[in-house]
């Protein structure tokens, strides 16, 4: 039995209109949009899909979705279970909510470790709120296991994991051994929709809840400080140039650029 853990995160919907986005500059925090339901990060849904495709390929496996957040984050686990995951783990404790990437990776590691052995950990390429892409690699570093990033396809062959990953100029195939961690790229394709059968079964699937005490954790000091968080002001101006010929117009543009010391 191959044991797969998929780390997921519930976030504010990234498809919300930009004019709803607000920042508390004094607190250096994003202000949540009221009365708008949170969603699972789309990249994390693709990580769930990657795990399910391994099962579809005939590998006998147990898929566990893991998330850190308030009790409402159990909705993200329910979505994962409705897609086809077997179990859920919710880590919920106010003391652990404002963790930096290193802290989140530590908490997720401890929850996975407490659940027993694992063969494969999957994460999205990044969370679609902050787009940092740090936690997955941090988990691998803390566990001391190989990590392969930006996978568009993966399969398991015995003790080996074969990953086709995305590069800037193409693709490459990487072979590594279990246990390992793989981050999933959006090139994997659309995740499946929850079926009625799995949605009905999801209510009976087990969800384990942990807090800081049960994991033996304390809220640590962040490894970095946020100097400022703000929405950039876009103050664009347009200036039109005219002339009797293209040469005259080009000369006037060049003169203005020199005047502003851009040339």
C-alpha positions in Angstrom: 0.0 0.0 0.0 1.5 3.3 -1.1 0.7 6.2 1.4 0.3 9.6 -0.3 -0.1 12.8 1.6 -1.4 15.9 -0.3 -0.9 19.3 1.4 -3.7 21.8 0.5 -4.6 25.3 1.5 -7.8 27.2 1.6 -7.5 30.8 0.3 -9.5 33.8 -0.8 -10.8 33.2 -4.3 -8.0 34.5 -6.7 -10.7 35.2 -9.4 -12.3 38.0 -7.3 -12.3 41.4 -9.0 -9.2 43.4 -8.2 -11.2 46.3 -6.9 -12.3 44.1 -3.9 -8.7 43.6 -2.8 -7.8 45.6 0.3 -4.7 45.8 2.5 -4.3 47.0 6.1 -1.0 48.8 5.7 -0.6 49.3 9.4 -1.0 45.7 10.3 0.7 44.6 7.0 -2.1 42.1 6.3 -4.6 41.5 3.5 -8.2 42.3 4.6 -10.4 39.3 3.7 -13.4 40.0 1.5 -16.5 39.6 3.7 -19.3 37.2 2.8 -17.2 35.5 0.1 -16.5 31.8 0.4 -12.9 30.6 0.5 -11.7 28.1 -2.1 -9.0 25.5 -2.3 -5.9 26.9 -4.0 -6.2 25.7 -7.6 -2.6 24.4 -7.7 -3.5 22.2 -4.7 -6.5 20.8 -6.4 -4.1 19.7 -9.2 -2.0 18.0 -6.6 -5.0 16.0 -5.5 -5.7 15.2 -9.1 -2.1 13.9 -9.5 -2.6 11.6 -6.5 -5.9 10.3 -7.9 -4.2 9.6 -11.3 -1.7 7.4 -9.6 -4.5 5.4 -8.2 -6.2 5.3 -11.6 -3.1 3.8 -13.1 -3.6 0.7 -10.9 -1.4 1.6 -7.9 -2.9 0.6 -4.6 -2.7 3.7 -2.4 -4.1 5.6 0.5 -4.5 9.3 -0.2 -4.6 11.7 2.8 -5.3 15.5 2.4 -3.6 17.7 5.0 -4.4 21.4 5.7 -3.5 24.0 8.3 -6.0 26.7 9.1 -9.1 27.6 11.2 -11.9 25.1 11.7 -13.6 26.4 8.6 -10.7 25.0 6.6 -12.4 21.6 7.0 -14.4 22.6 3.9 -11.2 22.3 1.9 -10.7 18.8 3.2 -14.3 17.9 2.4 -13.7 19.0 -1.2 -10.6 16.8 -1.3 -12.5 13.9 0.1 -15.3 14.5 -2.5 -12.8 14.3 -5.3 -11.6 10.9 -4.0 -9.1 11.3 -1.2 -9.5 8.7 1.6 -8.7 10.7 4.7 -8.2 14.2 6.0 -6.1 15.9 8.6 -7.0 19.3 9.9 -4.4 21.3 12.0 -6.3 24.0 13.7 -5.0 26.2 16.5 -5.0 30.0 16.8 -1.4 29.8 18.0 -0.4 28.3 14.6 -2.4 30.5 12.3 0.1 33.3 11.6 3.1 31.1 10.6 5.6 32.0 8.0 6.5 29.5 5.3 9.1 27.7 7.5 6.6 27.5 10.3 3.9 26.1 8.0 6.3 23.5 6.6 7.2 22.5 10.2 3.6 22.1 11.2 2.7 20.0 8.2 5.8 17.8 8.7 4.8 17.1 12.3 1.2 16.2 11.3 2.4 13.8 8.5 5.0 12.3 10.8 2.4 11.7 13.5 0.3 9.8 11.0 3.0 7.2 10.4 5.1 6.4 7.4 4.7 8.0 3.9 5.9 7.2 0.4 5.0 10.4 -1.4 4.0 13.9 -0.5 2.4 16.2 -3.1 1.8 19.9 -3.0 0.8 22.5 -5.5 3.6 24.4 -7.3 2.6 27.4 -5.0 -0.4 28.7 -3.2 -2.4 31.1 -5.3 -2.6 33.8 -2.7 1.0 34.7 -2.0 2.6 32.7 -4.9 5.8 32.1 -2.9 6.2 28.4 -3.7 8.4 27.7 -0.6 6.4 25.3 1.7 6.7 22.2 -0.5 10.5 22.4 -0.8 10.7 23.3 2.9 8.8 20.1 3.9 11.3 18.1 1.8 14.2 19.8 3.4 12.9 19.2 6.9 12.3 15.5 6.2 15.6 15.1 4.3 14.0 13.6 1.2 14.3 14.3 -2.5 12.1 17.0 -4.0 11.1 17.3 -7.7 9.4 20.6 -8.6 6.9 21.6 -11.3 5.7 18.2 -12.3 3.3 17.9 -15.3 3.1 14.1 -15.1 4.3 11.4 -12.6 4.0 7.7 -12.2 5.3 5.0 -9.8 7.3 2.0 -10.8 8.1 -0.1 -7.7 10.3 2.0 -5.4 10.9 4.6 -8.1 8.9 7.7 -8.9 9.2 9.0 -12.5 8.4 12.7 -12.9 8.1 14.7 -16.1 8.7 18.3 -15.0 8.3 21.7 -16.7 11.3 23.8 -17.7 11.4 27.3 -19.2 12.4 25.9 -22.6 10.8 22.4 -22.5 10.5 19.4 -20.3 12.7 16.9 -18.5 12.2 13.5 -17.0 13.5 12.8 -13.5 13.7 9.5 -11.7 13.9 9.4 -7.9 13.2 7.0 -5.1 10.5 6.8 -2.4 9.9 8.6 -0.1 10.0 11.9 -1.9 8.0 15.1 -2.4 6.7 16.4 -5.8 5.2 19.8 -6.4 2.6 19.8 -9.2 2.5 22.4 -12.0 -0.7 23.6 -13.7 0.5 21.8 -16.9 -0.9 18.7 -15.2 -4.3 19.7 -16.5 -7.8 20.3 -15.1 -8.6 18.5 -11.8 -11.7 16.3 -11.9 -15.0 17.4 -10.5 -16.4 15.7 -7.4 -18.7 12.8 -8.3 -22.1 12.3 -6.6 -20.9 9.0 -5.3 -17.7 10.4 -3.7 -19.5 13.4 -2.4 -21.9 11.1 -0.5 -19.1 9.0 0.7 -17.1 12.0 1.9 -19.3 12.5 4.9 -18.2 9.1 6.3 -14.5 9.5 5.5 -12.3 10.1 8.6 -10.9 13.5 9.4 -8.4 13.8 12.2 -7.9 17.1 14.0 -4.7 18.3 15.6 -3.8 21.4 17.6 -0.4 22.7 18.7 -0.4 20.6 21.9 -1.1 17.3 20.2 1.7 17.9 17.7 4.1 19.1 20.4 4.5 22.5 18.8 4.7 26.1 20.0 4.3 29.2 17.8 7.9 30.1 17.0 9.3 33.4 16.0 9.0 34.1 12.2 12.2 33.7 10.2 11.6 37.0 8.4 9.9 40.3 9.0 7.5 42.0 6.6 8.7 45.6 6.1 5.7 46.8 4.2 2.5 45.5 2.5 0.7 47.9 0.1 -1.2 48.1 -3.2 1.1 49.9 -5.8 -0.3 53.1 -7.2 -0.5 53.1 -11.0 0.1 56.6 -12.2 0.5 56.3 -15.9 0.6 59.3 -18.3 0.4 59.5 -22.0 2.0 62.1 -24.2 1.3 62.4 -27.9 4.0 63.6 -30.4 3.2 64.9 -33.9 5.3 65.9 -36.8 5.5 66.2 -40.5 7.3 62.9 -40.9 8.3 59.8 -39.0 11.8 61.2 -38.7 10.6 64.4 -37.0 8.4 62.4 -34.6 11.3 60.1 -33.7 13.6 63.1 -33.1 11.0 64.7 -30.7 10.6 61.4 -28.8 14.3 61.0 -28.5 14.7 64.6 -27.3 12.0 64.0 -24.6 13.7 60.8 -23.5 17.1 62.6 -23.2 15.4 65.5 -21.3 14.1 62.9 -18.8 17.5 61.2 -18.7 16.1 57.9 -20.1 18.7 58.0 -22.9 
